[in-house]
Amino acid sequence: MKTRLSVNLNKIALLRNARGKNFPDLDKYARLCLDSGVKGITLHPRPDQRHATYADVIAMSTIVSEYDGAELNIEGNPIDRFMEVVLENKPHQCTLVPDTPNQITSDHGWDLKKDAQKVTRIVRKLKDSGIRVSLFMDADLEQIEIAKNTGTDRIELYTEEYASSYGTKDSEGVFEIYRSAALFANKIGLQVNAGHDLNLINLEKFLTIGNIKEVSIGHAIIVESLDYGMENTIKKYLKILNA
């Protein structure tokens, strides 16, 4: 099975919110992605609603349901309001991320040595509602092993270090860390997603790890769309993913 592309629309929502009007229209660009062959949409509503909002989650649930085989992934810190919205709208997947309210972007995976008990309870609640669960994790074998014990279905490898090292003298060593983490996760029964700073330049190499179920990409797609247009950018990603 080919790796699924889930397009994170947060940056489009951020641009919309900058003027307080529905321009650009998030729904329009979600449909553009899905009409272009994308099979996944991701939203990451943060508590301050600075980009994707809880209302966007409701709207996106309806849009994605109109496309056969498409999935909605809602990611974020499992605060009470986030959990209410997720449980009400039942996306195909919920990715739990340990970010704080004022973070510019997600910058680390779960520390399950500290948070395993809390995360396990949340995973159980989501799975009891029929929602597939993924945990945002660093490429750390010890942490990944604890993740397995939470009952999660998947992990999403936080790929910033891979992306930052790409093309440098450290790239092969860092790539091997991610490869080992993904293979270890598969070995103990976890499926693997990946995301953060993946782009048209570094994605192909990362996919050689094999058996990556999904990549969530947002910021790079919007930046690259300034050069190529969004539809053409999506086509470039799908060409890499379908190779």
Backbone hydrogen bonds in HBPLUS format (Angstrom, degrees):
<---DONOR---> <-ACCEPTOR-->    atom                        ^
c    i                          cat <-CA-CA->   ^        H-A-AA   ^      H-
h    n   atom  resd res      DA  || num        DHA   H-A  angle D-A-AA Bond
n    s   type  num  typ     dist DA aas  dist angle  dist       angle   num
A0004-ARG N   A0213-LYS O   2.90 MM 209  6.11 171.5  1.91 140.2 137.6     1
A0215-VAL N   A0004-ARG O   2.88 MM 211  6.35 155.7  1.94 168.9 176.9     2
A0006-SER N   A0215-VAL O   2.92 MM 209  6.10 171.9  1.92 159.4 158.8     3
A0217-ILE N   A0006-SER O   3.07 MM 211  6.48 150.1  2.17 153.8 163.1     4
A0007-VAL N   A0040-GLY O   2.94 MM  33  6.19 151.3  2.02 138.7 129.5     5
A0042-THR N   A0007-VAL O   2.89 MM  35  5.67 170.0  1.90 128.6 127.8     6
A0008-ASN N   A0217-ILE O   2.93 MM 209  5.58 163.1  1.96 118.5 124.1     7
A0009-LEU N   A0042-THR O   3.12 MM  33  6.42 156.5  2.17 173.6 166.3     8
A0012-ILE N   A0009-LEU O   3.14 MM   3  5.48 126.2  2.44 107.0 120.1     9
A0013-ALA N   A0009-LEU O   3.12 MM   4  6.45 158.7  2.16 154.0 160.6    10
A0014-LEU N   A0010-ASN O   2.79 MM   4  6.10 147.1  1.90 149.2 159.4    11
A0015-LEU N   A0011-LYS O   3.09 MM   4  6.29 156.3  2.15 141.2 146.1    12
A0016-ARG N   A0012-ILE O   2.99 MM   4  6.27 159.1  2.04 148.5 154.5    13
A0017-ASN N   A0013-ALA O   2.90 MM   4  6.10 162.4  1.93 150.4 154.7    14
A0018-ALA N   A0014-LEU O   3.14 MM   4  6.30 129.0  2.41 138.8 150.9    15
A0018-ALA N   A0015-LEU O   3.27 MM   3  5.26 139.2  2.45  96.0 107.1    16
A0019-ARG N   A0016-ARG O   3.31 MM   3  6.12 160.1  2.35 119.4 123.1    17
A0028-LYS N   A0025-ASP O   3.13 MM   3  5.41 121.1  2.49 102.7 116.3    18
A0029-TYR N   A0025-ASP O   3.37 MM   4  6.81 155.9  2.43 152.0 157.6    19
A0030-ALA N   A0026-LEU O   2.96 MM   4  6.22 146.6  2.07 150.1 160.3    20
A0031-ARG N   A0027-ASP O   3.01 MM   4  6.26 161.1  2.05 150.1 154.5    21
A0032-LEU N   A0028-LYS O   2.92 MM   4  6.21 148.4  2.03 140.7 150.4    22
A0033-CYS N   A0029-TYR O   3.07 MM   4  6.20 160.1  2.11 140.1 144.1    23
A0034-LEU N   A0030-ALA O   2.99 MM   4  6.28 167.0  2.01 151.9 155.4    24
A0035-ASP N   A0031-ARG O   2.71 MM   4  5.75 162.2  1.74 153.4 158.6    25
A0036-SER N   A0032-LEU O   3.04 MM   4  6.08 129.7  2.31 135.4 147.6    26
A0036-SER N   A0033-CYS O   3.12 MM   3  5.14 133.7  2.35  94.6 107.6    27
A0038-VAL N   A0033-CYS O   3.09 MM   5  5.49 157.0  2.15 152.4 145.4    28
A0037-GLY N   A0034-LEU O   3.16 MM   3  5.31 162.7  2.19 106.1 110.9    29
A0071-GLU N   A0039-LYS O   2.90 MM  32  6.18 147.9  2.01 129.8 137.6    30
A0041-ILE N   A0071-GLU O   2.98 MM  30  6.48 153.0  2.06 160.8 169.5    31
A0073-ASN N   A0041-ILE O   2.85 MM  32  6.14 168.1  1.86 162.3 164.8    32
A0043-LEU N   A0073-ASN O   3.07 MM  30  6.59 150.2  2.16 159.4 168.3    33
A0075-GLU N   A0043-LEU O   2.93 MM  32  6.30 167.5  1.95 160.4 164.6    34
A0049-GLN N   A0046-ARG O   2.87 MM   3  5.32 163.0  1.90 121.4 127.0    35
A0056-ASP N   A0053-THR O   3.07 MM   3  5.07 123.8  2.40  93.6 107.8    36
A0057-VAL N   A0053-THR O   3.29 MM   4  6.74 143.1  2.44 140.8 149.9    37
A0058-ILE N   A0054-TYR O   3.38 MM   4  6.79 152.7  2.46 144.2 149.5    38
A0059-ALA N   A0055-ALA O   3.12 MM   4  6.46 165.8  2.14 152.5 155.5    39
A0060-MET N   A0056-ASP O   2.79 MM   4  5.90 162.9  1.82 153.7 158.8    40
A0061-SER N   A0057-VAL O   2.98 MM   4  6.08 146.0  2.10 144.0 152.2    41
A0063-ILE N   A0059-ALA O   3.16 MM   4  6.51 163.1  2.19 149.6 154.1    42
A0064-VAL N   A0060-MET O   2.92 MM   4  5.96 175.9  1.93 156.3 157.3    43
A0065-SER N   A0061-SER O   3.27 MM   4  6.21 147.4  2.39 133.1 141.6    44
A0066-GLU N   A0063-ILE O   3.03 MM   3  5.52 155.8  2.09 112.9 120.4    45
A0067-TYR N   A0064-VAL O   3.10 MM   3  5.61 168.5  2.11 118.4 122.1    46
A0070-ALA N   A0067-TYR O   3.16 MM   3  5.57 165.8  2.18 129.8 131.6    47
A0093-GLN N   A0072-LEU O   3.22 MM  21  6.48 157.3  2.27 159.3 157.1    48
A0074-ILE N   A0093-GLN O   3.04 MM  19  6.50 157.8  2.09 156.2 156.1    49
A0095-THR N   A0074-ILE O   2.95 MM  21  6.22 149.5  2.05 132.3 142.2    50
A0076-GLY N   A0095-THR O   2.99 MM  19  6.55 148.6  2.09 164.0 173.3    51
A0097-VAL N   A0076-GLY O   2.98 MM  21  4.87 167.9  1.99 113.2 115.7    52
A0079-ILE N   A0077-ASN O   2.69 MM   2  5.73 141.5  1.84 108.7  97.6    53
A0083-MET N   A0079-ILE O   3.00 MM   4  6.24 165.9  2.02 162.2 166.3    54
A0084-GLU N   A0080-ASP O   2.97 MM   4  6.24 154.4  2.03 151.1 158.5    55
A0085-VAL N   A0081-ARG O   3.08 MM   4  6.32 164.7  2.10 153.8 156.3    56
A0086-VAL N   A0082-PHE O   2.97 MM   4  6.21 165.3  1.99 155.9 160.3    57
A0087-LEU N   A0083-MET O   2.90 MM   4  5.97 169.9  1.91 152.7 155.8    58
A0088-GLU N   A0084-GLU O   2.96 MM   4  6.06 145.2  2.08 143.1 152.8    59
A0089-ASN N   A0085-VAL O   3.01 MM   4  6.11 151.4  2.09 147.0 153.9    60
A0090-LYS N   A0086-VAL O   2.75 MM   4  5.58 140.2  1.90 151.8 160.1    61
A0132-ARG N   A0092-HIS O   3.15 MM  40  6.09 150.7  2.24 141.6 140.9    62
A0094-CYS N   A0132-ARG O   2.85 MM  38  6.31 152.7  1.92 161.8 169.7    63
A0134-SER N   A0094-CYS O   2.99 MM  40  6.22 159.0  2.04 147.5 147.1    64
A0096-LEU N   A0134-SER O   2.86 MM  38  6.33 152.3  1.94 167.7 165.6    65
A0136-PHE N   A0096-LEU O   3.06 MM  40  6.06 167.4  2.07 166.6 162.9    66
A0103-GLN N   A0100-THR O   3.17 MM   3  5.57 170.5  2.18 120.1 123.1    67
A0110-TRP N   A0136-PHE O   2.98 MM  26  6.37 149.2  2.07 157.7 157.7    68
A0114-LYS N   A0111-ASP O   3.10 MM   3  5.70 147.8  2.20 110.1 118.5    69
A0115-ASP N   A0111-ASP O   2.96 MM   4  6.12 158.5  2.00 142.7 149.8    70
A0116-ALA N   A0112-LEU O   3.15 MM   4  4.47 134.0  2.37 117.9 116.6    71
A0119-VAL N   A0115-ASP O   2.93 MM   4  6.05 173.0  1.93 167.1 169.5    72
A0120-THR N   A0116-ALA O   2.84 MM   4  5.88 158.1  1.89 150.2 156.1    73
A0121-ARG N   A0117-GLN O   3.26 MM   4  6.51 156.4  2.32 145.3 150.1    74
A0122-ILE N   A0118-LYS O   3.19 MM   4  6.51 157.2  2.24 148.7 154.8    75
A0123-VAL N   A0119-VAL O   2.83 MM   4  6.04 165.1  1.86 159.0 163.1    76
A0124-ARG N   A0120-THR O   3.04 MM   4  6.18 161.5  2.08 146.8 151.5    77
A0125-LYS N   A0121-ARG O   3.10 MM   4  6.34 156.1  2.16 143.5 149.7    78
A0126-LEU N   A0122-ILE O   3.02 MM   4  6.30 161.1  2.06 155.3 159.6    79
A0127-LYS N   A0123-VAL O   2.93 MM   4  6.11 168.6  1.94 156.6 160.0    80
A0128-ASP N   A0124-ARG O   2.88 MM   4  5.96 150.6  1.96 146.8 154.8    81
A0129-SER N   A0126-LEU O   2.99 MM   3  5.21 141.6  2.15 101.3 112.8    82
A0131-ILE N   A0126-LEU O   3.12 MM   5  5.41 163.1  2.15 141.4 139.6    83
A0130-GLY N   A0127-LYS O   2.95 MM   3  4.95 162.0  1.98 107.4 110.9    84
A0153-ASP N   A0133-VAL O   3.12 MM  20  5.41 135.2  2.33 129.0 141.3    85
A0154-ARG N   A0133-VAL O   2.98 MM  21  6.25 150.5  2.06 153.0 158.4    86
A0135-LEU N   A0154-ARG O   3.08 MM  19  6.48 146.3  2.20 127.0 132.3    87
A0156-GLU N   A0135-LEU O   2.76 MM  21  5.82 160.2  1.79 136.5 138.0    88
A0137-MET N   A0156-GLU O   2.88 MM  19  5.89 165.6  1.90 146.6 150.8    89
A0158-TYR N   A0137-MET O   2.85 MM  21  5.80 156.7  1.91 156.7 157.6    90
A0140-ASP N   A0138-ASP O   2.81 MM   2  5.40 138.1  1.98 103.7  90.9    91
A0144-ILE N   A0140-ASP O   2.91 MM   4  6.13 157.9  1.96 157.2 164.6    92
A0145-GLU N   A0141-LEU O   2.95 MM   4  6.14 151.5  2.03 147.1 153.7    93
A0146-ILE N   A0142-GLU O   3.25 MM   4  6.57 151.5  2.33 141.4 148.3    94
A0147-ALA N   A0143-GLN O   2.91 MM   4  6.22 148.7  2.01 144.3 154.0    95
A0148-LYS N   A0144-ILE O   3.13 MM   4  6.49 147.3  2.25 146.5 153.1    96
A0149-ASN N   A0146-ILE O   2.93 MM   3  5.23 125.2  2.24 103.3 117.4    97
A0150-THR N   A0147-ALA O   2.99 MM   3  5.29 153.4  2.07 108.2 116.6    98
A0151-GLY N   A0148-LYS O   3.27 MM   3  5.81 160.8  2.31 112.4 117.9    99
A0191-GLN N   A0153-ASP O   3.24 MM  38  6.48 171.4  2.25 151.4 149.6   100
A0155-ILE N   A0191-GLN O   3.02 MM  36  6.53 146.3  2.13 155.4 163.2   101
A0193-ASN N   A0155-ILE O   2.74 MM  38  5.99 167.8  1.76 161.9 164.6   102
A0157-LEU N   A0193-ASN O   2.90 MM  36  6.20 160.9  1.93 138.4 132.2   103
A0195-GLY N   A0157-LEU O   3.07 MM  38  6.35 156.4  2.13 172.3 165.4   104
A0159-THR N   A0195-GLY O   3.13 MM  36  5.60 168.0  2.14 126.6 130.4   105
A0163-ALA N   A0159-THR O   2.96 MM   4  6.24 166.7  1.98 159.6 163.1   106
A0164-SER N   A0160-GLU O   2.81 MM   4  6.00 162.3  1.84 156.5 161.4   107
A0165-SER N   A0161-GLU O   3.06 MM   4  6.10 148.3  2.16 142.3 149.7   108
A0166-TYR N   A0162-TYR O   3.09 MM   4  6.12 123.4  2.42 141.4 155.4   109
A0166-TYR N   A0163-ALA O   3.31 MM   3  5.21 144.2  2.44  95.5 105.4   110
A0168-THR N   A0165-SER O   2.94 MM   3  5.48 153.9  2.01 146.6 144.3   111
A0171-SER N   A0168-THR O   3.18 MM   3  5.34 166.2  2.20 109.7 113.9   112
A0174-VAL N   A0170-ASP O   3.05 MM   4  6.24 164.6  2.08 162.5 167.3   113
A0175-PHE N   A0171-SER O   2.82 MM   4  5.94 161.3  1.86 150.8 157.0   114
A0176-GLU N   A0172-GLU O   2.99 MM   4  6.14 153.4  2.06 143.5 149.9   115
A0177-ILE N   A0173-GLY O   3.25 MM   4  6.57 142.5  2.40 137.7 146.9   116
A0177-ILE N   A0174-VAL O   3.04 MM   3  5.11 123.4  2.37  97.5 112.1   117
A0178-TYR N   A0174-VAL O   3.20 MM   4  6.63 156.2  2.26 152.7 157.9   118
A0179-ARG N   A0175-PHE O   2.84 MM   4  6.11 159.2  1.88 153.4 160.4   119
A0180-SER N   A0176-GLU O   2.88 MM   4  5.96 163.9  1.91 146.5 150.5   120
A0181-ALA N   A0177-ILE O   3.01 MM   4  6.19 152.8  2.09 141.3 149.1   121
A0182-ALA N   A0178-TYR O   2.91 MM   4  6.12 162.9  1.94 153.1 156.8   122
A0183-LEU N   A0179-ARG O   2.98 MM   4  6.16 166.8  2.00 153.3 157.1   123
A0184-PHE N   A0180-SER O   2.92 MM   4  5.97 154.4  1.98 143.3 150.8   124
A0185-ALA N   A0181-ALA O   2.94 MM   4  6.13 158.6  1.99 146.0 151.9   125
A0186-ASN N   A0182-ALA O   2.99 MM   4  6.28 163.7  2.02 151.3 155.1   126
A0187-LYS N   A0183-LEU O   2.94 MM   4  6.10 154.2  2.01 143.4 151.0   127
A0188-ILE N   A0184-PHE O   3.09 MM   4  6.40 146.4  2.21 150.1 157.4   128
A0190-LEU N   A0185-ALA O   2.80 MM   5  5.04 163.1  1.83 149.4 144.0   129
A0189-GLY N   A0186-ASN O   3.06 MM   3  5.10 160.5  2.10 105.3 110.4   130
A0213-LYS N   A0192-VAL O   2.73 MM  21  5.75 148.8  1.82 163.5 170.4   131
A0194-ALA N   A0214-GLU O   2.87 MM  20  6.38 139.9  2.04 151.5 164.1   132
A0216-SER N   A0194-ALA O   2.99 MM  22  6.45 154.3  2.05 155.8 164.1   133
A0203-LEU N   A0199-ASN O   3.02 MM   4  5.58 143.1  2.16 156.2 159.7   134
A0206-PHE N   A0202-ASN O   3.45 MM   4  6.67 163.8  2.48 146.7 151.1   135
A0207-LEU N   A0203-LEU O   3.04 MM   4  6.32 153.6  2.11 158.6 166.2   136
A0208-THR N   A0205-LYS O   3.07 MM   3  5.48 152.1  2.15 109.3 117.7   137
A0209-ILE N   A0206-PHE O   3.13 MM   3  5.98 167.9  2.14 121.7 125.3   138
A0210-GLY N   A0207-LEU O   3.03 MM   3  5.72 145.7  2.15 117.4 123.7   139
A0222-ILE N   A0218-GLY O   3.12 MM   4  6.44 159.4  2.16 159.5 164.7   140
A0223-VAL N   A0219-HIS O   3.04 MM   4  6.32 165.1  2.06 155.6 159.8   141
A0224-GLU N   A0220-ALA O   2.79 MM   4  5.90 170.6  1.80 157.6 160.7   142
A0225-SER N   A0221-ILE O   2.91 MM   4  5.92 136.0  2.11 136.5 148.2   143
A0226-LEU N   A0223-VAL O   3.09 MM   3  5.52 148.1  2.20 107.0 116.0   144
A0227-ASP N   A0224-GLU O   3.03 MM   3  5.40 140.5  2.20 105.1 115.6   145
A0228-TYR N   A0224-GLU O   3.00 MM   4  6.29 163.9  2.03 152.7 157.5   146
A0229-GLY N   A0225-SER O   2.75 MM   4  4.27 144.7  1.87 117.6 124.9   147
A0233-THR N   A0229-GLY O   2.98 MM   4  6.09 151.8  2.06 147.0 155.7   148
A0234-ILE N   A0230-MET O   2.91 MM   4  6.16 161.7  1.94 155.2 159.0   149
A0235-LYS N   A0231-GLU O   3.08 MM   4  6.35 156.8  2.14 145.0 151.3   150
A0236-LYS N   A0232-ASN O   3.00 MM   4  6.29 148.6  2.10 144.3 152.4   151
A0237-TYR N   A0233-THR O   3.08 MM   4  6.46 155.2  2.14 150.8 157.0   152
A0238-LEU N   A0234-ILE O   2.93 MM   4  6.22 164.9  1.95 156.6 160.7   153
A0239-LYS N   A0235-LYS O   2.94 MM   4  6.10 147.1  2.05 144.1 152.7   154
A0240-ILE N   A0236-LYS O   3.23 MM   4  6.52 155.0  2.30 143.7 149.0   155
A0241-LEU N   A0237-TYR O   2.92 MM   4  6.21 164.5  1.94 155.7 160.3   156
A0242-ASN N   A0238-LEU O   2.85 MM   4  5.82 141.9  1.99 142.3 151.3   157
A0243-ALA N   A0240-ILE O   3.39 MM   3  5.37 163.7  2.42 101.7 106.2   158
